[in-house]
Amino acid sequence: MKELPLFSSLSKALSSLEGEDKPCVSEHSVSGGCISSTSVLTLSSGRRILMKKNKADVLGMFQAEASGLKELAQTEEGPRVPAVLACGIDESESFLLLEYIEPGEKGENFWEDFGCSLAKLHRNVRSKYCGLAYDNFIGASRQVNSITTGWIEFFRDCRLGFQIKMARENGLIDKKMQTLLNRVMDRLDQILIPCDDEEASLLHGDLWSGNYMCGHDGKAWIFDPAVSFGHREADLAMTELFGGFSSSFYRGYQKEWPLHPGYHERKDLYNLYHMLNHLNLFGGSYAGSVLSLARQYS
């Protein structure tokens, strides 16, 4: 992971951006931060930036987020990504400063253009290997990105396997659930397909309706990533998990880079990873969802 230079205080980070000793004029909290507190800073120049803050020991999460945003910004044809400005620790708190995106109204072609731009990201930023050079986070959970040559092996070991092990250690899996999950793991070779042309796509990794917005330019902006290289179907499946994406989004994606037949039969299996993560993060209320998906593929 190529780390940002770390600032030893918020004031030093802001001064580096504005060239003034006391550049911050005001701060107001905004909604949207599930893990960290989020606020908008207005600087003396009138510029606004987004600040995320958390405990000092969460600095690694902010560093991984910053690196993920930079990964997603590799192609100008993909969805827009806020620029990373600074990262550091201010006394007992860590912080991440990002470009502030002014909200806008969705135009007639917003959803189709969004789907098309995601397909371009997936097609233009690719790797011969699945995973990533560093681990990161999916929500507050560690996300293991060990480099592997094949998607099915990666999904088995680094996605389902890691979450199942964590849930077992947390006492969240009983014998019935473990039996079903074992059957799913044994059948992955029969259900999943390799990456396109044996090249993995760069994935946002946590692309649900809370991690995109329409900017003032009318374009889709994506944030809060959990990036890795893998099968592009996994990103599409996540957009369907909690709803909120228009059918035009999928038409735009398919028009730009059609999916292989059988995606709709595979998509829920990708989301078993996210349901297991929710089980680990939030407890037994997600056990029913895990069991339902495990039965579907066991």
N, C-alpha and C positions, 0 to 999 in steps of 0.2 A: 504494500500500500504506500503510495507516494503521499507523505503526510504534509499538511500545511505547516508553515512556520507558526509556532505557538507564541501567543502573547501572554505576558505575565499579569496583565490587568485589562479590563474592558476599556479604560480611558486610553491606554496606549494603543489598543487596536483601533479605536475610533479616531484617534489623532493621526494614525498612519493613513487612514482613508481620507481625512479632510485637511490634514496639515495644520491643525489648530490644537491648542492646549485643552480647550473645553468645547468640543464641537457639538455635544448633544444638548438640544433645547428641551425636548419633551419625550416622554415615554408613555404609551398606553397599551394595556393588555388586550389581546385578541383571542378569540376562540380557535380551536383546531388542534391544540397540543394535547394528545392523550397521555404522553409520557413525560414531556417537558413543558414548562411554562413558556408561552410565546407572547411576544410584544412587538410593537412597532416603534422604532426610534426615529424621531425627526431631528435632523442635524441643522446646524446654523445656516448651511447653504440652502436649506429647504428640502434636501434629499431625504428620503425615507428608506430605512433598511429594516429587515426582519431579524429579530433576535430570539434565539431559543436558549433557555437556561435550565440547568439541572445541577445535581450534586457534583462535586469535583470528581468523584470516582466514575462518573458517566462520560468523561472526556473521550474515552475510546469509542463510544457510540457516536459521538459527534464527528470524530475523525473519520469513522467508517462512512457516515452519511455524506460528509463532504467529498470523500473519494468516489462514492457511488454517483453523486451528482455530476462529477467531472467525467466519469465513465459514460454517462448518458448523453453528455454534451459533445461526444466525439463526432457526431454527424449533424449538420445543420438541417437535414431533411427530416429528422425525427421530431417528436413533440418538444416544445420549448422547455428549458430547464433553468431555474434561477441560478445566478452566478454565486459561487462561494466567495465570501469576502474576507473572513477572518475566523480564527478559532483560538481558544485559550482558557485560562483559569483566572477568575477574579475572586481572590480570597477563598471562600469555601465553595464556590460555584464554578462550574464549567459553562462556557458559552459558545455559540455558533452564530455568526453573522452572515446573512444571506441577502441577496437582492430582493427588494420588496416588489411584489407583483400587484399592480393595481387591478382589481376585479373588473370584468367587462361583461357584456351581454353576448350570449350565444347567437351567432348568425345562422342563416338557413343551412349552410354547409358545414357547420361546426363539427357535427358528429362524424360525417363522412370523411372530412379532412383529418380529424383526429385518428380515426381507424387507419387511414392511408399513411399517416406519418408514423404510427406505431409499426406498421408493416415495413416501412423504409428503415426504421431503426433496427428491426430484427434482421433485415436482409443486408444492411450495410455494415454493421458492426458484428463480426463473427470470429469464431475461434475453432481450431481443430480439437480443442479440449473443452470438457465441461468443468464448471467450477470457477475458481478465481484464485489469484495469488495470495489472498488474505481472507480470513473469516470476517463476517460482519454480523448484523442483527436483523431479525424479523420481529418487529415490535420490540419488546424488551428481551426476547430470547436470543441466545447465540445462534448464529446460522453458520454451519460448517460448509466450507467450499473447497474441500480437498480436490485437487486436480485429478480428473479421470479421463480416460479415452472414450468412454461410452455413456450415453444418456441414461440407459436403464440401470447400469451399475451405479451411476451417480445418484439417481433418484432413490434407489434402494438404500444405499448406505448413508448418504449425506442429507437426505430429506426424510423419508419415512423412518429409516432405521434409527437415526439420531433422536427423533422426536419420540419414538416408541420406547427407546431405552430411558429417556428422561422421564416419561410418564410412568414407566414401571418403577423407577427409583423413587418417584414422588407418590407411589401407592395409588395411582389413578387408573390402573389397568387390572381388571380381574381375569380369571381364567377364561371366561367366555370371550371377552374382548381379545385377549392374547391369542386364542385359538383362531379367531377370525382374521386377525392381523397377520398371523403366520401364513395363513392360506393366501392372503393377498400378496404378501412378499414372494411366495413361491410361484405366483402366477404373473408376475410383472412382465416376464419375457413374452408371455402370450397376449398381453394387452397393449403395452406401450410400443411405440415405433422409434427407430433411431432418428437423430436430427437430420435435417435436409442436407443431402450431399455430404453427410458425415461432418458437417460444420455446425457448431452450436451458435445460437444467437445471444446477443446481450439482452438480458431480461431486466425489467424494472424490479420484478420479484414480489411486489406488494401492491399491485395495481388494482385497488378497489376505488369506490366512488369518493372516498375521503382523501385520496391522494392525487387528485387532479383538480384543476380549476380553469375557468375561462378567463384569460387576461384581458386587459384593456384593448389589446390588438385583435381580439376576437378569436385567438388561437388557444389551443389546449396547452397548458403547462402542467408538468408532472413533478412530483417531489416525494420526500420521505421514502427513498428507495431501499431495496434489499437486494442489490444487484448480484448477478452471477451469469455465467454463460450456460445455457441449457436449451431445452426444446421450446420453441416459441409458443407452442400450444399451452404451456403452463401459464404464461402471461394472459392469454386470452381466457383461459378457464377462470383465473382469479377475478377478471372483470365481471364474470357471471355469478360469482359466489354470493354477493350481497346486493346484486342488482344495481340500477342507477345508470346503466349505459344503454343508449338508444340502439334500436336495430340498425339504424343507419351507420353506426360505428362499425358493426361487423360487415356490412356491405362494403364500406370503404376499405376495410382490411382485405376482404376477399378479392376485391377488384384489383388491388395493388399486388397482392401475393397470396393466391388461393391456398387454403389449407388442404391437407391430404384427406381422403375419405375416412370416415370413422371418428373424426374429432369429437362429435357429440356423444359417442360411446365411451370415450376416454376422459373427457373433461372433468368429471366428478372425481376420478382417481387422483388427479393433480391436486384437487382441493382437499383431499384427505390430509395432506401435509398441513394445510392451514387449520383444519379442524383439530388436528392433534396439537398444533401449537396453541390454539385457543384453550384446549383442555389443560395444557401445561401452565398457561398463563392465568386462566380464570377458574379452573376447577371443574368439578363434576357436572355442572350444568351443560357442558358440551359432550358428555359421554354418549348421550343418545345420538347426536349427529355423527360421532365417530363410528358407533355401532352400525348405524344405517348405511354409511358409505362402505364400511368393511363388509357388511353382508352383500352389498351390491356387487362387489368384485371378488368375493371369496369362493 
